[in-house]
Amino acid sequence: MRQAKLAYKNAIRAADADADLAISNNLHEYLMQKDMISFWKSWQNKFSKPKHSPVIDGSCDGHVIVQKFADYFKSVCW
């Protein structure tokens, strides 16, 4: 049982290291080929965190938020 658990943990670590190495190799290849669009797409996929939409006045839909802002701005300025 211990050997299976150790083998499982080692396999996960190896897969994680391989994934990081593949990303690093891809970034390196894109730089060598001067393919900046693919480089930055790969960079964003690896290193950026997804942005969550803000919740404003109970809404997280961008169109609803814009409409609420427009209504508020109209009521204050007119």
mmJSON file of the N, C-alpha and C atoms, coordinates in Angstrom:
{"data_MODEL":{"atom_site":{
"group_PDB":["ATOM","ATOM","ATOM","ATOM","ATOM","ATOM","ATOM","ATOM","ATOM","ATOM","ATOM","ATOM","ATOM","ATOM","ATOM","ATOM","ATOM","ATOM","ATOM","ATOM","ATOM","ATOM","ATOM","ATOM","ATOM","ATOM","ATOM","ATOM","ATOM","ATOM","ATOM","ATOM","ATOM","ATOM","ATOM","ATOM","ATOM","ATOM","ATOM","ATOM","ATOM","ATOM","ATOM","ATOM","ATOM","ATOM","ATOM","ATOM","ATOM","ATOM","ATOM","ATOM","ATOM","ATOM","ATOM","ATOM","ATOM","ATOM","ATOM","ATOM","ATOM","ATOM","ATOM","ATOM","ATOM","ATOM","ATOM","ATOM","ATOM","ATOM","ATOM","ATOM","ATOM","ATOM","ATOM","ATOM","ATOM","ATOM","ATOM","ATOM","ATOM","ATOM","ATOM","ATOM","ATOM","ATOM","ATOM","ATOM","ATOM","ATOM","ATOM","ATOM","ATOM","ATOM","ATOM","ATOM","ATOM","ATOM","ATOM","ATOM","ATOM","ATOM","ATOM","ATOM","ATOM","ATOM","ATOM","ATOM","ATOM","ATOM","ATOM","ATOM","ATOM","ATOM","ATOM","ATOM","ATOM","ATOM","ATOM","ATOM","ATOM","ATOM","ATOM","ATOM","ATOM","ATOM","ATOM","ATOM","ATOM","ATOM","ATOM","ATOM","ATOM","ATOM","ATOM","ATOM","ATOM","ATOM","ATOM","ATOM","ATOM","ATOM","ATOM","ATOM","ATOM","ATOM","ATOM","ATOM","ATOM","ATOM","ATOM","ATOM","ATOM","ATOM","ATOM","ATOM","ATOM","ATOM","ATOM","ATOM","ATOM","ATOM","ATOM","ATOM","ATOM","ATOM","ATOM","ATOM","ATOM","ATOM","ATOM","ATOM","ATOM","ATOM","ATOM","ATOM","ATOM","ATOM","ATOM","ATOM","ATOM","ATOM","ATOM","ATOM","ATOM","ATOM","ATOM","ATOM","ATOM","ATOM","ATOM","ATOM","ATOM","ATOM","ATOM","ATOM","ATOM","ATOM","ATOM","ATOM","ATOM","ATOM","ATOM","ATOM","ATOM","ATOM","ATOM","ATOM","ATOM","ATOM","ATOM","ATOM","ATOM","ATOM","ATOM","ATOM","ATOM","ATOM","ATOM","ATOM","ATOM","ATOM","ATOM","ATOM","ATOM","ATOM","ATOM","ATOM","ATOM","ATOM","ATOM","ATOM","ATOM","ATOM"],
"id":[1,2,3,4,5,6,7,8,9,10,11,12,13,14,15,16,17,18,19,20,21,22,23,24,25,26,27,28,29,30,31,32,33,34,35,36,37,38,39,40,41,42,43,44,45,46,47,48,49,50,51,52,53,54,55,56,57,58,59,60,61,62,63,64,65,66,67,68,69,70,71,72,73,74,75,76,77,78,79,80,81,82,83,84,85,86,87,88,89,90,91,92,93,94,95,96,97,98,99,100,101,102,103,104,105,106,107,108,109,110,111,112,113,114,115,116,117,118,119,120,121,122,123,124,125,126,127,128,129,130,131,132,133,134,135,136,137,138,139,140,141,142,143,144,145,146,147,148,149,150,151,152,153,154,155,156,157,158,159,160,161,162,163,164,165,166,167,168,169,170,171,172,173,174,175,176,177,178,179,180,181,182,183,184,185,186,187,188,189,190,191,192,193,194,195,196,197,198,199,200,201,202,203,204,205,206,207,208,209,210,211,212,213,214,215,216,217,218,219,220,221,222,223,224,225,226,227,228,229,230,231,232,233,234],
"type_symbol":["N","C","C","N","C","C","N","C","C","N","C","C","N","C","C","N","C","C","N","C","C","N","C","C","N","C","C","N","C","C","N","C","C","N","C","C","N","C","C","N","C","C","N","C","C","N","C","C","N","C","C","N","C","C","N","C","C","N","C","C","N","C","C","N","C","C","N","C","C","N","C","C","N","C","C","N","C","C","N","C","C","N","C","C","N","C","C","N","C","C","N","C","C","N","C","C","N","C","C","N","C","C","N","C","C","N","C","C","N","C","C","N","C","C","N","C","C","N","C","C","N","C","C","N","C","C","N","C","C","N","C","C","N","C","C","N","C","C","N","C","C","N","C","C","N","C","C","N","C","C","N","C","C","N","C","C","N","C","C","N","C","C","N","C","C","N","C","C","N","C","C","N","C","C","N","C","C","N","C","C","N","C","C","N","C","C","N","C","C","N","C","C","N","C","C","N","C","C","N","C","C","N","C","C","N","C","C","N","C","C","N","C","C","N","C","C","N","C","C","N","C","C","N","C","C","N","C","C","N","C","C","N","C","C"],
"label_atom_id":["N","CA","C","N","CA","C","N","CA","C","N","CA","C","N","CA","C","N","CA","C","N","CA","C","N","CA","C","N","CA","C","N","CA","C","N","CA","C","N","CA","C","N","CA","C","N","CA","C","N","CA","C","N","CA","C","N","CA","C","N","CA","C","N","CA","C","N","CA","C","N","CA","C","N","CA","C","N","CA","C","N","CA","C","N","CA","C","N","CA","C","N","CA","C","N","CA","C","N","CA","C","N","CA","C","N","CA","C","N","CA","C","N","CA","C","N","CA","C","N","CA","C","N","CA","C","N","CA","C","N","CA","C","N","CA","C","N","CA","C","N","CA","C","N","CA","C","N","CA","C","N","CA","C","N","CA","C","N","CA","C","N","CA","C","N","CA","C","N","CA","C","N","CA","C","N","CA","C","N","CA","C","N","CA","C","N","CA","C","N","CA","C","N","CA","C","N","CA","C","N","CA","C","N","CA","C","N","CA","C","N","CA","C","N","CA","C","N","CA","C","N","CA","C","N","CA","C","N","CA","C","N","CA","C","N","CA","C","N","CA","C","N","CA","C","N","CA","C","N","CA","C","N","CA","C","N","CA","C","N","CA","C","N","CA","C","N","CA","C","N","CA","C"],
"label_alt_id":[null,null,null,null,null,null,null,null,null,null,null,null,null,null,null,null,null,null,null,null,null,null,null,null,null,null,null,null,null,null,null,null,null,null,null,null,null,null,null,null,null,null,null,null,null,null,null,null,null,null,null,null,null,null,null,null,null,null,null,null,null,null,null,null,null,null,null,null,null,null,null,null,null,null,null,null,null,null,null,null,null,null,null,null,null,null,null,null,null,null,null,null,null,null,null,null,null,null,null,null,null,null,null,null,null,null,null,null,null,null,null,null,null,null,null,null,null,null,null,null,null,null,null,null,null,null,null,null,null,null,null,null,null,null,null,null,null,null,null,null,null,null,null,null,null,null,null,null,null,null,null,null,null,null,null,null,null,null,null,null,null,null,null,null,null,null,null,null,null,null,null,null,null,null,null,null,null,null,null,null,null,null,null,null,null,null,null,null,null,null,null,null,null,null,null,null,null,null,null,null,null,null,null,null,null,null,null,null,null,null,null,null,null,null,null,null,null,null,null,null,null,null,null,null,null,null,null,null,null,null,null,null,null,null],
"label_comp_id":["MET","MET","MET","ARG","ARG","ARG","GLN","GLN","GLN","ALA","ALA","ALA","LYS","LYS","LYS","LEU","LEU","LEU","ALA","ALA","ALA","TYR","TYR","TYR","LYS","LYS","LYS","ASN","ASN","ASN","ALA","ALA","ALA","ILE","ILE","ILE","ARG","ARG","ARG","ALA","ALA","ALA","ALA","ALA","ALA","ASP","ASP","ASP","ALA","ALA","ALA","ASP","ASP","ASP","ALA","ALA","ALA","ASP","ASP","ASP","LEU","LEU","LEU","ALA","ALA","ALA","ILE","ILE","ILE","SER","SER","SER","ASN","ASN","ASN","ASN","ASN","ASN","LEU","LEU","LEU","HIS","HIS","HIS","GLU","GLU","GLU","TYR","TYR","TYR","LEU","LEU","LEU","MET","MET","MET","GLN","GLN","GLN","LYS","LYS","LYS","ASP","ASP","ASP","MET","MET","MET","ILE","ILE","ILE","SER","SER","SER","PHE","PHE","PHE","TRP","TRP","TRP","LYS","LYS","LYS","SER","SER","SER","TRP","TRP","TRP","GLN","GLN","GLN","ASN","ASN","ASN","LYS","LYS","LYS","PHE","PHE","PHE","SER","SER","SER","LYS","LYS","LYS","PRO","PRO","PRO","LYS","LYS","LYS","HIS","HIS","HIS","SER","SER","SER","PRO","PRO","PRO","VAL","VAL","VAL","ILE","ILE","ILE","ASP","ASP","ASP","GLY","GLY","GLY","SER","SER","SER","CYS","CYS","CYS","ASP","ASP","ASP","GLY","GLY","GLY","HIS","HIS","HIS","VAL","VAL","VAL","ILE","ILE","ILE","VAL","VAL","VAL","GLN","GLN","GLN","LYS","LYS","LYS","PHE","PHE","PHE","ALA","ALA","ALA","ASP","ASP","ASP","TYR","TYR","TYR","PHE","PHE","PHE","LYS","LYS","LYS","SER","SER","SER","VAL","VAL","VAL","CYS","CYS","CYS","TRP","TRP","TRP"],
"label_asym_id":["A","A","A","A","A","A","A","A","A","A","A","A","A","A","A","A","A","A","A","A","A","A","A","A","A","A","A","A","A","A","A","A","A","A","A","A","A","A","A","A","A","A","A","A","A","A","A","A","A","A","A","A","A","A","A","A","A","A","A","A","A","A","A","A","A","A","A","A","A","A","A","A","A","A","A","A","A","A","A","A","A","A","A","A","A","A","A","A","A","A","A","A","A","A","A","A","A","A","A","A","A","A","A","A","A","A","A","A","A","A","A","A","A","A","A","A","A","A","A","A","A","A","A","A","A","A","A","A","A","A","A","A","A","A","A","A","A","A","A","A","A","A","A","A","A","A","A","A","A","A","A","A","A","A","A","A","A","A","A","A","A","A","A","A","A","A","A","A","A","A","A","A","A","A","A","A","A","A","A","A","A","A","A","A","A","A","A","A","A","A","A","A","A","A","A","A","A","A","A","A","A","A","A","A","A","A","A","A","A","A","A","A","A","A","A","A","A","A","A","A","A","A","A","A","A","A","A","A","A","A","A","A","A","A"],
"label_entity_id":["1","1","1","1","1","1","1","1","1","1","1","1","1","1","1","1","1","1","1","1","1","1","1","1","1","1","1","1","1","1","1","1","1","1","1","1","1","1","1","1","1","1","1","1","1","1","1","1","1","1","1","1","1","1","1","1","1","1","1","1","1","1","1","1","1","1","1","1","1","1","1","1","1","1","1","1","1","1","1","1","1","1","1","1","1","1","1","1","1","1","1","1","1","1","1","1","1","1","1","1","1","1","1","1","1","1","1","1","1","1","1","1","1","1","1","1","1","1","1","1","1","1","1","1","1","1","1","1","1","1","1","1","1","1","1","1","1","1","1","1","1","1","1","1","1","1","1","1","1","1","1","1","1","1","1","1","1","1","1","1","1","1","1","1","1","1","1","1","1","1","1","1","1","1","1","1","1","1","1","1","1","1","1","1","1","1","1","1","1","1","1","1","1","1","1","1","1","1","1","1","1","1","1","1","1","1","1","1","1","1","1","1","1","1","1","1","1","1","1","1","1","1","1","1","1","1","1","1","1","1","1","1","1","1"],
"label_seq_id":[1,1,1,2,2,2,3,3,3,4,4,4,5,5,5,6,6,6,7,7,7,8,8,8,9,9,9,10,10,10,11,11,11,12,12,12,13,13,13,14,14,14,15,15,15,16,16,16,17,17,17,18,18,18,19,19,19,20,20,20,21,21,21,22,22,22,23,23,23,24,24,24,25,25,25,26,26,26,27,27,27,28,28,28,29,29,29,30,30,30,31,31,31,32,32,32,33,33,33,34,34,34,35,35,35,36,36,36,37,37,37,38,38,38,39,39,39,40,40,40,41,41,41,42,42,42,43,43,43,44,44,44,45,45,45,46,46,46,47,47,47,48,48,48,49,49,49,50,50,50,51,51,51,52,52,52,53,53,53,54,54,54,55,55,55,56,56,56,57,57,57,58,58,58,59,59,59,60,60,60,61,61,61,62,62,62,63,63,63,64,64,64,65,65,65,66,66,66,67,67,67,68,68,68,69,69,69,70,70,70,71,71,71,72,72,72,73,73,73,74,74,74,75,75,75,76,76,76,77,77,77,78,78,78],
"pdbx_PDB_ins_code":[null,null,null,null,null,null,null,null,null,null,null,null,null,null,null,null,null,null,null,null,null,null,null,null,null,null,null,null,null,null,null,null,null,null,null,null,null,null,null,null,null,null,null,null,null,null,null,null,null,null,null,null,null,null,null,null,null,null,null,null,null,null,null,null,null,null,null,null,null,null,null,null,null,null,null,null,null,null,null,null,null,null,null,null,null,null,null,null,null,null,null,null,null,null,null,null,null,null,null,null,null,null,null,null,null,null,null,null,null,null,null,null,null,null,null,null,null,null,null,null,null,null,null,null,null,null,null,null,null,null,null,null,null,null,null,null,null,null,null,null,null,null,null,null,null,null,null,null,null,null,null,null,null,null,null,null,null,null,null,null,null,null,null,null,null,null,null,null,null,null,null,null,null,null,null,null,null,null,null,null,null,null,null,null,null,null,null,null,null,null,null,null,null,null,null,null,null,null,null,null,null,null,null,null,null,null,null,null,null,null,null,null,null,null,null,null,null,null,null,null,null,null,null,null,null,null,null,null,null,null,null,null,null,null],
"Cartn_x":[0.822,0.0,0.866,1.912,2.792,3.51,3.927,4.633,3.72,2.464,1.515,1.273,1.149,0.934,2.144,3.33,4.551,4.682,4.371,4.432,3.429,2.245,1.215,1.686,2.223,2.708,3.859,4.759,5.876,5.387,4.364,3.809,3.17,2.485,1.88,2.96,3.996,5.106,5.774,5.989,6.639,5.76,4.457,3.548,3.519,3.535,3.547,4.83,5.952,7.241,7.285,6.736,6.702,5.85,4.727,3.863,4.581,5.273,6.028,7.14,7.799,8.875,8.333,7.171,6.57,6.209,5.667,5.337,6.603,7.636,8.903,9.485,9.417,9.926,9.113,7.783,6.947,7.293,7.45,7.812,9.15,10.095,11.419,11.339,10.57,10.437,9.764,8.733,8.056,9.001,9.838,10.81,11.843,12.299,13.308,12.734,11.446,10.8,10.283,10.43,9.951,8.447,7.731,6.276,5.71,5.627,5.266,3.797,2.931,1.513,1.339,1.93,1.829,2.55,3.673,4.403,3.515,2.883,2.084,0.807,0.236,-0.928,-0.533,0.595,1.081,1.414,2.039,2.384,1.117,0.102,-1.138,-1.803,-1.802,-2.417,-1.692,-0.389,0.393,0.384,0.53,0.818,-0.297,-1.309,-2.34,-3.484,-4.123,-5.268,-6.529,-7.549,-8.784,-9.4,-9.907,-10.533,-12.016,-12.497,-13.905,-14.611,-15.808,-16.546,-16.989,-16.957,-17.352,-18.86,-19.273,-20.692,-20.986,-21.804,-22.153,-23.657,-24.096,-25.516,-26.278,-25.651,-26.281,-26.215,-25.552,-25.463,-24.012,-23.81,-22.455,-22.413,-23.554,-23.603,-23.161,-22.212,-21.651,-22.676,-23.602,-24.608,-25.554,-25.932,-26.813,-26.087,-24.808,-24.023,-23.904,-23.654,-23.547,-24.861,-25.972,-27.279,-27.569,-27.233,-27.44,-26.585,-25.337,-24.474,-25.063,-25.537,-26.11,-27.343,-28.195,-29.393,-29.015,-28.04,-27.607,-26.989,-26.126,-25.468,-26.5,-27.51,-28.56,-29.352,-29.653,-30.442,-29.664,-28.342,-27.527,-27.216,-26.928,-26.448,-27.543,-28.726,-29.763,-30.74],
"Cartn_y":[-1.193,0.0,1.255,1.262,2.434,2.651,1.55,1.673,2.237,1.822,2.333,3.827,4.229,5.641,6.473,5.975,6.673,6.764,5.674,5.683,6.684,6.754,7.687,9.13,9.45,10.81,11.174,10.232,10.484,10.704,9.956,10.13,11.505,11.962,13.304,14.374,14.242,15.216,15.223,14.038,13.944,14.57,14.334,14.917,16.435,16.936,18.382,19.004,18.348,18.857,18.819,17.771,17.68,18.785,19.096,20.166,21.507,21.778,23.031,23.103,21.988,21.948,22.169,21.591,21.776,23.238,23.893,25.315,26.126,25.832,26.549,26.341,25.118,24.838,25.585,25.62,26.346,27.831,28.421,29.833,30.088,29.204,29.347,29.24,28.281,28.106,29.32,29.847,31.02,32.215,32.348,33.443,33.256,32.035,31.783,32.018,31.706,31.905,33.336,34.134,35.523,35.594,34.608,34.559,35.136,36.454,37.129,36.927,36.772,36.556,35.242,34.167,32.868,32.885,33.6,33.7,34.299,35.438,36.106,35.341,34.646,33.802,32.691,32.066,31.0,31.548,32.703,33.353,33.623,34.206,34.516,33.248,32.183,30.932,30.345,30.522,29.934,30.785,32.089,32.922,33.853,34.098,35.029,34.286,34.973,34.411,34.918,34.1,34.569,35.718,36.674,37.831,37.543,37.82,37.642,38.972,38.897,40.137,40.681,41.977,42.567,42.485,42.476,42.523,43.946,44.625,46.007,46.089,46.517,46.67,45.365,44.252,42.944,42.339,42.987,42.466,42.204,41.139,40.879,40.851,41.05,41.137,42.529,42.591,43.869,44.822,44.301,45.165,45.764,44.972,45.463,46.524,46.287,47.252,48.569,48.485,49.702,50.462,49.743,50.407,51.061,50.378,50.967,52.215,52.177,53.35,54.498,54.201,55.241,55.852,55.011,55.521,56.401,55.95,56.731,58.06,58.012,59.217,60.215,59.68,60.548,61.2,60.451,61.002,62.057,61.9,62.842,64.087,63.949,65.083,65.852,65.312,66.032,66.575],
"Cartn_z":[0.0,0.0,0.0,0.822,0.873,-0.448,-1.069,-2.345,-3.422,-3.426,-4.413,-4.197,-2.947,-2.635,-3.039,-2.756,-3.137,-4.651,-5.345,-6.81,-7.383,-6.802,-7.238,-7.062,-5.898,-5.646,-6.58,-6.822,-7.732,-9.159,-9.568,-10.913,-11.065,-10.031,-10.078,-10.162,-9.367,-9.412,-10.779,-11.346,-12.66,-13.741,-13.689,-14.676,-14.548,-13.33,-13.103,-13.636,-13.382,-13.876,-15.401,-16.003,-17.457,-18.067,-17.425,-17.929,-17.869,-16.769,-16.653,-17.686,-17.91,-18.895,-20.297,-20.599,-21.918,-22.147,-21.139,-21.261,-21.475,-20.707,-20.857,-22.243,-22.741,-24.087,-25.138,-24.963,-25.915,-25.92,-24.741,-24.675,-25.35,-25.116,-25.717,-27.238,-27.724,-29.174,-29.814,-29.172,-29.727,-29.779,-28.756,-28.777,-29.874,-30.041,-31.078,-32.475,-32.653,-33.948,-34.116,-33.067,-33.033,-33.296,-32.765,-32.858,-31.564,-31.527,-30.285,-29.916,-30.911,-30.602,-29.859,-30.377,-29.708,-28.363,-28.293,-27.035,-25.945,-26.244,-25.218,-24.889,-25.875,-25.577,-24.62,-24.882,-24.01,-22.629,-22.579,-21.308,-20.49,-21.132,-20.429,-19.902,-20.709,-20.268,-19.066,-19.009,-17.927,-16.663,-16.805,-15.649,-15.199,-16.008,-15.566,-14.891,-13.99,-13.292,-13.982,-14.041,-14.686,-13.904,-14.638,-14.005,-13.832,-12.656,-12.377,-12.56,-13.094,-13.292,-11.937,-11.793,-10.516,-10.327,-9.104,-8.775,-8.328,-9.103,-8.808,-8.675,-7.525,-7.231,-7.5,-7.17,-7.307,-8.684,-9.635,-11.003,-11.371,-12.14,-12.636,-14.165,-14.81,-16.264,-16.692,-17.611,-18.029,-18.611,-19.406,-20.03,-18.984,-18.004,-16.934,-16.108,-15.82,-15.046,-15.803,-17.106,-17.921,-17.912,-18.053,-18.057,-16.711,-15.607,-14.279,-14.099,-14.604,-14.519,-15.33,-16.531,-17.384,-16.725,-16.147,-15.475,-14.278,-13.499,-12.34,-12.773,-13.791,-14.278,-14.811,-15.512,-16.06,-14.927,-13.877,-12.765,-11.974,-11.91,-11.134,-11.936,-13.201,-14.002,-14.726,-14.868,-15.607,-14.692],
"occupancy":[1.0,1.0,1.0,1.0,1.0,1.0,1.0,1.0,1.0,1.0,1.0,1.0,1.0,1.0,1.0,1.0,1.0,1.0,1.0,1.0,1.0,1.0,1.0,1.0,1.0,1.0,1.0,1.0,1.0,1.0,1.0,1.0,1.0,1.0,1.0,1.0,1.0,1.0,1.0,1.0,1.0,1.0,1.0,1.0,1.0,1.0,1.0,1.0,1.0,1.0,1.0,1.0,1.0,1.0,1.0,1.0,1.0,1.0,1.0,1.0,1.0,1.0,1.0,1.0,1.0,1.0,1.0,1.0,1.0,1.0,1.0,1.0,1.0,1.0,1.0,1.0,1.0,1.0,1.0,1.0,1.0,1.0,1.0,1.0,1.0,1.0,1.0,1.0,1.0,1.0,1.0,1.0,1.0,1.0,1.0,1.0,1.0,1.0,1.0,1.0,1.0,1.0,1.0,1.0,1.0,1.0,1.0,1.0,1.0,1.0,1.0,1.0,1.0,1.0,1.0,1.0,1.0,1.0,1.0,1.0,1.0,1.0,1.0,1.0,1.0,1.0,1.0,1.0,1.0,1.0,1.0,1.0,1.0,1.0,1.0,1.0,1.0,1.0,1.0,1.0,1.0,1.0,1.0,1.0,1.0,1.0,1.0,1.0,1.0,1.0,1.0,1.0,1.0,1.0,1.0,1.0,1.0,1.0,1.0,1.0,1.0,1.0,1.0,1.0,1.0,1.0,1.0,1.0,1.0,1.0,1.0,1.0,1.0,1.0,1.0,1.0,1.0,1.0,1.0,1.0,1.0,1.0,1.0,1.0,1.0,1.0,1.0,1.0,1.0,1.0,1.0,1.0,1.0,1.0,1.0,1.0,1.0,1.0,1.0,1.0,1.0,1.0,1.0,1.0,1.0,1.0,1.0,1.0,1.0,1.0,1.0,1.0,1.0,1.0,1.0,1.0,1.0,1.0,1.0,1.0,1.0,1.0,1.0,1.0,1.0,1.0,1.0,1.0,1.0,1.0,1.0,1.0,1.0,1.0],
"B_iso_or_equiv":[0.0,0.0,0.0,0.0,0.0,0.0,0.0,0.0,0.0,0.0,0.0,0.0,0.0,0.0,0.0,0.0,0.0,0.0,0.0,0.0,0.0,0.0,0.0,0.0,0.0,0.0,0.0,0.0,0.0,0.0,0.0,0.0,0.0,0.0,0.0,0.0,0.0,0.0,0.0,0.0,0.0,0.0,0.0,0.0,0.0,0.0,0.0,0.0,0.0,0.0,0.0,0.0,0.0,0.0,0.0,0.0,0.0,0.0,0.0,0.0,0.0,0.0,0.0,0.0,0.0,0.0,0.0,0.0,0.0,0.0,0.0,0.0,0.0,0.0,0.0,0.0,0.0,0.0,0.0,0.0,0.0,0.0,0.0,0.0,0.0,0.0,0.0,0.0,0.0,0.0,0.0,0.0,0.0,0.0,0.0,0.0,0.0,0.0,0.0,0.0,0.0,0.0,0.0,0.0,0.0,0.0,0.0,0.0,0.0,0.0,0.0,0.0,0.0,0.0,0.0,0.0,0.0,0.0,0.0,0.0,0.0,0.0,0.0,0.0,0.0,0.0,0.0,0.0,0.0,0.0,0.0,0.0,0.0,0.0,0.0,0.0,0.0,0.0,0.0,0.0,0.0,0.0,0.0,0.0,0.0,0.0,0.0,0.0,0.0,0.0,0.0,0.0,0.0,0.0,0.0,0.0,0.0,0.0,0.0,0.0,0.0,0.0,0.0,0.0,0.0,0.0,0.0,0.0,0.0,0.0,0.0,0.0,0.0,0.0,0.0,0.0,0.0,0.0,0.0,0.0,0.0,0.0,0.0,0.0,0.0,0.0,0.0,0.0,0.0,0.0,0.0,0.0,0.0,0.0,0.0,0.0,0.0,0.0,0.0,0.0,0.0,0.0,0.0,0.0,0.0,0.0,0.0,0.0,0.0,0.0,0.0,0.0,0.0,0.0,0.0,0.0,0.0,0.0,0.0,0.0,0.0,0.0,0.0,0.0,0.0,0.0,0.0,0.0,0.0,0.0,0.0,0.0,0.0,0.0],
"pdbx_formal_charge":[null,null,null,null,null,null,null,null,null,null,null,null,null,null,null,null,null,null,null,null,null,null,null,null,null,null,null,null,null,null,null,null,null,null,null,null,null,null,null,null,null,null,null,null,null,null,null,null,null,null,null,null,null,null,null,null,null,null,null,null,null,null,null,null,null,null,null,null,null,null,null,null,null,null,null,null,null,null,null,null,null,null,null,null,null,null,null,null,null,null,null,null,null,null,null,null,null,null,null,null,null,null,null,null,null,null,null,null,null,null,null,null,null,null,null,null,null,null,null,null,null,null,null,null,null,null,null,null,null,null,null,null,null,null,null,null,null,null,null,null,null,null,null,null,null,null,null,null,null,null,null,null,null,null,null,null,null,null,null,null,null,null,null,null,null,null,null,null,null,null,null,null,null,null,null,null,null,null,null,null,null,null,null,null,null,null,null,null,null,null,null,null,null,null,null,null,null,null,null,null,null,null,null,null,null,null,null,null,null,null,null,null,null,null,null,null,null,null,null,null,null,null,null,null,null,null,null,null,null,null,null,null,null,null],
"auth_seq_id":[1,1,1,2,2,2,3,3,3,4,4,4,5,5,5,6,6,6,7,7,7,8,8,8,9,9,9,10,10,10,11,11,11,12,12,12,13,13,13,14,14,14,15,15,15,16,16,16,17,17,17,18,18,18,19,19,19,20,20,20,21,21,21,22,22,22,23,23,23,24,24,24,25,25,25,26,26,26,27,27,27,28,28,28,29,29,29,30,30,30,31,31,31,32,32,32,33,33,33,34,34,34,35,35,35,36,36,36,37,37,37,38,38,38,39,39,39,40,40,40,41,41,41,42,42,42,43,43,43,44,44,44,45,45,45,46,46,46,47,47,47,48,48,48,49,49,49,50,50,50,51,51,51,52,52,52,53,53,53,54,54,54,55,55,55,56,56,56,57,57,57,58,58,58,59,59,59,60,60,60,61,61,61,62,62,62,63,63,63,64,64,64,65,65,65,66,66,66,67,67,67,68,68,68,69,69,69,70,70,70,71,71,71,72,72,72,73,73,73,74,74,74,75,75,75,76,76,76,77,77,77,78,78,78],
"auth_comp_id":["MET","MET","MET","ARG","ARG","ARG","GLN","GLN","GLN","ALA","ALA","ALA","LYS","LYS","LYS","LEU","LEU","LEU","ALA","ALA","ALA","TYR","TYR","TYR","LYS","LYS","LYS","ASN","ASN","ASN","ALA","ALA","ALA","ILE","ILE","ILE","ARG","ARG","ARG","ALA","ALA","ALA","ALA","ALA","ALA","ASP","ASP","ASP","ALA","ALA","ALA","ASP","ASP","ASP","ALA","ALA","ALA","ASP","ASP","ASP","LEU","LEU","LEU","ALA","ALA","ALA","ILE","ILE","ILE","SER","SER","SER","ASN","ASN","ASN","ASN","ASN","ASN","LEU","LEU","LEU","HIS","HIS","HIS","GLU","GLU","GLU","TYR","TYR","TYR","LEU","LEU","LEU","MET","MET","MET","GLN","GLN","GLN","LYS","LYS","LYS","ASP","ASP","ASP","MET","MET","MET","ILE","ILE","ILE","SER","SER","SER","PHE","PHE","PHE","TRP","TRP","TRP","LYS","LYS","LYS","SER","SER","SER","TRP","TRP","TRP","GLN","GLN","GLN","ASN","ASN","ASN","LYS","LYS","LYS","PHE","PHE","PHE","SER","SER","SER","LYS","LYS","LYS","PRO","PRO","PRO","LYS","LYS","LYS","HIS","HIS","HIS","SER","SER","SER","PRO","PRO","PRO","VAL","VAL","VAL","ILE","ILE","ILE","ASP","ASP","ASP","GLY","GLY","GLY","SER","SER","SER","CYS","CYS","CYS","ASP","ASP","ASP","GLY","GLY","GLY","HIS","HIS","HIS","VAL","VAL","VAL","ILE","ILE","ILE","VAL","VAL","VAL","GLN","GLN","GLN","LYS","LYS","LYS","PHE","PHE","PHE","ALA","ALA","ALA","ASP","ASP","ASP","TYR","TYR","TYR","PHE","PHE","PHE","LYS","LYS","LYS","SER","SER","SER","VAL","VAL","VAL","CYS","CYS","CYS","TRP","TRP","TRP"],
"auth_asym_id":["A","A","A","A","A","A","A","A","A","A","A","A","A","A","A","A","A","A","A","A","A","A","A","A","A","A","A","A","A","A","A","A","A","A","A","A","A","A","A","A","A","A","A","A","A","A","A","A","A","A","A","A","A","A","A","A","A","A","A","A","A","A","A","A","A","A","A","A","A","A","A","A","A","A","A","A","A","A","A","A","A","A","A","A","A","A","A","A","A","A","A","A","A","A","A","A","A","A","A","A","A","A","A","A","A","A","A","A","A","A","A","A","A","A","A","A","A","A","A","A","A","A","A","A","A","A","A","A","A","A","A","A","A","A","A","A","A","A","A","A","A","A","A","A","A","A","A","A","A","A","A","A","A","A","A","A","A","A","A","A","A","A","A","A","A","A","A","A","A","A","A","A","A","A","A","A","A","A","A","A","A","A","A","A","A","A","A","A","A","A","A","A","A","A","A","A","A","A","A","A","A","A","A","A","A","A","A","A","A","A","A","A","A","A","A","A","A","A","A","A","A","A","A","A","A","A","A","A","A","A","A","A","A","A"],
"auth_atom_id":["N","CA","C","N","CA","C","N","CA","C","N","CA","C","N","CA","C","N","CA","C","N","CA","C","N","CA","C","N","CA","C","N","CA","C","N","CA","C","N","CA","C","N","CA","C","N","CA","C","N","CA","C","N","CA","C","N","CA","C","N","CA","C","N","CA","C","N","CA","C","N","CA","C","N","CA","C","N","CA","C","N","CA","C","N","CA","C","N","CA","C","N","CA","C","N","CA","C","N","CA","C","N","CA","C","N","CA","C","N","CA","C","N","CA","C","N","CA","C","N","CA","C","N","CA","C","N","CA","C","N","CA","C","N","CA","C","N","CA","C","N","CA","C","N","CA","C","N","CA","C","N","CA","C","N","CA","C","N","CA","C","N","CA","C","N","CA","C","N","CA","C","N","CA","C","N","CA","C","N","CA","C","N","CA","C","N","CA","C","N","CA","C","N","CA","C","N","CA","C","N","CA","C","N","CA","C","N","CA","C","N","CA","C","N","CA","C","N","CA","C","N","CA","C","N","CA","C","N","CA","C","N","CA","C","N","CA","C","N","CA","C","N","CA","C","N","CA","C","N","CA","C","N","CA","C","N","CA","C","N","CA","C","N","CA","C","N","CA","C","N","CA","C"],
"pdbx_PDB_model_num":[1,1,1,1,1,1,1,1,1,1,1,1,1,1,1,1,1,1,1,1,1,1,1,1,1,1,1,1,1,1,1,1,1,1,1,1,1,1,1,1,1,1,1,1,1,1,1,1,1,1,1,1,1,1,1,1,1,1,1,1,1,1,1,1,1,1,1,1,1,1,1,1,1,1,1,1,1,1,1,1,1,1,1,1,1,1,1,1,1,1,1,1,1,1,1,1,1,1,1,1,1,1,1,1,1,1,1,1,1,1,1,1,1,1,1,1,1,1,1,1,1,1,1,1,1,1,1,1,1,1,1,1,1,1,1,1,1,1,1,1,1,1,1,1,1,1,1,1,1,1,1,1,1,1,1,1,1,1,1,1,1,1,1,1,1,1,1,1,1,1,1,1,1,1,1,1,1,1,1,1,1,1,1,1,1,1,1,1,1,1,1,1,1,1,1,1,1,1,1,1,1,1,1,1,1,1,1,1,1,1,1,1,1,1,1,1,1,1,1,1,1,1,1,1,1,1,1,1,1,1,1,1,1,1]
}}}
